[in-house]
Amino acid sequence: MDWNALKSFLAIAESGSLAGAARELGVNHSTMFRRLQSYEAELGGRLFDKIDNRYLLTPLGEELLDQGRQIATRFDDIERRLVGKDVQPKGRVRITAPYNIANRFLPQALAPLRDAYPEIEIEVLSSNLELNMNSRIADIAIRATASPPEHLIGRKLISIPWGIFAAPDYLDGQAPLDSLQNLAAHRLIGGAGLMLNLPAFAWLEQHYPAQIATRCDELTAMSHFAEQGQGLAFLPLDQAREGIVCLAEFPPGKSSELWLLTHPDLRRTERIRLVMEQLTEYFRGIVFPSSG
C-alpha cells in the first residue's frame, strides 16, 4: 500500500476537501485528485461522496479511516524517534505561529540563526489554529495560551498585556478615554468565533454589546479596522504597529502567555534545540511599549 496515498486519504478525511488536504501536505490540487483516484482504483471502491463541495466518507472510507489513523500514528512515532536521535545542526525545522508573530517577529528572531547555522532550513506555518504536533506537521509551536497541551513540552516565553488601540486621530471630537466606563460613548470592535473565548471579548459582550459595531475572528483584522477609524480595538501589545496607537491599558484582557512548545521525542534533536534556544533568547528580550 502506498503510504503517500494513505496520507492523502487521511488529509482529505480531516479537512473535508481536496484543497485543504493539498495545503496540509504541501502539494497541488491536481496531485491530490490523482492520488485519490489512483487509491480508489487500487482498493476497488469509492472512499468519498462529494456533496455540496464537501468530501464525505463512504462506508468503505469509514472502515479505512480507523485503520489508517492507527497506521499513521505508528509511522509518526517511528519518524519522531528517528529524528530525535539527529545530532547534526542541519535539516528542516517547521515552526507554526500565529499570523502576527510569524509576520512581525520571526524574521528578526531567526536572522542570527541563518548566519550561524546555514544548513538549518526554516519552514514557517502561519496559523492561529492548533496543529497536530504528533503528525510532524510542525516541529515547534509558538502559541498564546494559558494552558499548553499536556502532550507537549516547552517553556513560557513572555506575558503580553492587553491595550485599547485606535487610529491616531480617532479621539478627535470623541469623548476622552480616561476610564473603561467611557467605552459606552465609543464604537467598539469585538470578537467573533473562537475569539469570544478570550477574556477581552467575553468581557465586552457582557458589558458593552450595544457599542460593538464590528466583530472579527482574528486580531490582525481587528487592528486594520481600527486603523481605518472604525472603532476601538482591544489587542495584546504585540499587535502594536504604525497606524494605530495604544490609548490605555485594558485589564479585562488579562495577559496572553506566549509559549514555545515541541514534542518530547524531538527535544534533543540538535537543530530543533538550537532554534528553540534562539527563539527563547529573542522573545525574552522584547519590551512592549506602554500606552501613550
Buried (B, 14 or more C-beta within 10 A) or exposed (E): EEEEBBBBBBBBBBBBBBBBBBBBBEBEEEBBBEBBEBBBEEBEEBBBEEEEEEBEBBEBBEEBBEEBBEBBEEBBEEEBEEBBEBEEBEBEBBBBBBBBBBEBBBEEBBEEBEEEBEEBEBEBBBBBEEBEBBBBBBBBBBBBBEEBBEEBBBEBBBEBBBBBBBBBEBBEEBEEBEEBEEBEEBBBBBBBEEBBEBBBBBBBBEBBEEBBBBBBEBBBBBBBBBBEEBBBBBBBBBBBBEEBBBBBBBEBBBBBBBBBBBBEBBEEBBBBBBBBEBBBEBBEEBEBEEBE
